[in-house]
Amino acid sequence: MPSERHRTHHLECEGFAAACRSLLESVLPDATTAVVWLHEDEREMEPDGDDCRRTWAAARDRFERVPVADRNDATAWRVPTTTNAGREALFDLVALTDGVAGSHFVFRLELRDGETPLLDAIPHHADAGVDATLLGDWIQPGDIVGLSGQDACLVPTETRFEWTAEDRQWAVRGGSLCVEPLDGRTMSCYGLTNVEGAKIGADGTVLALAWDPGELPDDAVGKLLSWFTDKLYNPPPAVPCETPARATAVITYLRDLLAAYDGREL
């Protein structure tokens, strides 16, 4: 049985399929095997089920069925990553995750060293992570690491900063700023890759943030999404950090994250 998955880092990315391939390429030198879980019914779905059928038909003979590992109505398949043929077959499946049906067809995947998971990903959640303690010198626990050629980076999963100010609990966790009212209302988290401006206020303790909600289509759907964004997306424009030292540490972390993510400077 494989050991329990452990993540030290989480993937932040603009486009999952390309970023996932770049991440796989970084981890492959430490891996021997990939295991993929497929929701095979998705091959009959639109708009890209045909691509799933063609790709899987071409790649299937390179995979070994692992029925004991089936889960969540998905079939498990194993492919060696120590051969060019195995890596190409894996990359062909990962490319499918750029599509609607494809991201559900390739339901989950892992890279392993033997039976030890190094990387796991859930494409339809645009979610991936690695255990840096099992990888080479290119990544260490606590590091923020950019992926070459991608608007993407790996950020530590640990809570980097946590404090209480103005009747709220504040935390920087991985790639998010999280805020929780002390009265028990629901915590809200905001992706820090959406920050387009940051500066420390005159007293040195308050961090002013300008947030970009992202581009929306210029049509009826875009207008509806814009309405929901205006109503529901309310990231804090000012973050009370209590001390100059914490404000400086938080903005330094933010700058490092954005520099690794897309080379942005604040």
HUTANOR-V955977 format. One record per residue. RES is the residue in one small letter. PHI is phi in whole degrees, -180 to 180 (999 if undefined). Layout:
RES_PHI / RES_PHI
This chain:
m_999 / p_-69 / s_-72 / e_-65 / r_-67 / h_-136 / r_-112 / t_-100 / h_-138 / h_-120 / l_-84 / e_-108 / c_-152 / e_-89 / g_-126 / f_-67 / a_-58 / a_-68 / a_-67 / c_-64 / r_-62 / s_-60 / l_-66 / l_-58 / e_-62 / s_-71 / v_-88 / l_-53 / p_-59 / d_-97 / a_-108 / t_-118 / t_-147 / a_-118 / v_-119 / v_-121 / w_-111 / l_-114 / h_-93 / e_-69 / d_-63 / e_-66 / r_-66 / e_-98 / m_-96 / e_-95 / p_-95 / d_-125 / g_-61 / d_-58 / d_-61 / c_-63 / r_-62 / r_-65 / t_-65 / w_-69 / a_-61 / a_-76 / a_-99 / r_-59 / d_-70 / r_-91 / f_-105 / e_-105 / r_-71 / v_-127 / p_-61 / v_-67 / a_-99 / d_-56 / r_-159 / n_50 / d_62 / a_-108 / t_-91 / a_-100 / w_-139 / r_-119 / v_-141 / p_-71 / t_-106 / t_-92 / t_-122 / n_-61 / a_-63 / g_-66 / r_-66 / e_-63 / a_-64 / l_-63 / f_-64 / d_-61 / l_-69 / v_-62 / a_-61 / l_-65 / t_-71 / d_-78 / g_-102 / v_-69 / a_-67 / g_-61 / s_-70 / h_-97 / f_-60 / v_-84 / f_-69 / r_-158 / l_-149 / e_-135 / l_-104 / r_-130 / d_-105 / g_68 / e_-108 / t_-95 / p_-69 / l_-104 / l_-141 / d_-136 / a_-147 / i_-124 / p_-58 / h_-71 / h_-101 / a_49 / d_-123 / a_-155 / g_-158 / v_-136 / d_-107 / a_-67 / t_-69 / l_-107 / l_-108 / g_-75 / d_-71 / w_-69 / i_-146 / q_-129 / p_-54 / g_93 / d_-76 / i_-104 / v_-128 / g_-78 / l_-104 / s_-57 / g_78 / q_-126 / d_-82 / a_-165 / c_-157 / l_-101 / v_-121 / p_-62 / t_-80 / e_-67 / t_-75 / r_-84 / f_-137 / e_-152 / w_-161 / t_-117 / a_-158 / e_52 / d_61 / r_-140 / q_-94 / w_-113 / a_-155 / v_-108 / r_-122 / g_58 / g_-100 / s_-131 / l_-102 / c_-115 / v_-132 / e_-134 / p_-61 / l_-73 / d_-84 / g_94 / r_-67 / t_-65 / m_-70 / s_-119 / c_-123 / y_-129 / g_-68 / l_-71 / t_-71 / n_-88 / v_-78 / e_-114 / g_-160 / a_-154 / k_-156 / i_-92 / g_-67 / a_-61 / d_-84 / g_83 / t_-115 / v_-110 / l_-100 / a_-92 / l_-123 / a_-109 / w_-110 / d_-107 / p_-72 / g_96 / e_-79 / l_-121 / p_-64 / d_-90 / d_-151 / a_-62 / v_-65 / g_-62 / k_-66 / l_-66 / l_-63 / s_-63 / w_-64 / f_-65 / t_-61 / d_-61 / k_-81 / l_-110 / y_-98 / n_-129 / p_-67 / p_-69 / p_-78 / a_-136 / v_-117 / p_-76 / c_-94 / e_77 / t_-132 / p_-59 / a_-63 / r_-70 / a_-59 / t_-66 / a_-66 / v_-67 / i_-69 / t_-65 / y_-61 / l_-61 / r_-63 / d_-64 / l_-64 / l_-69 / a_-63 / a_-73 / y_-69 / d_-144 / g_79 / r_-68 / e_-117 / l_-99
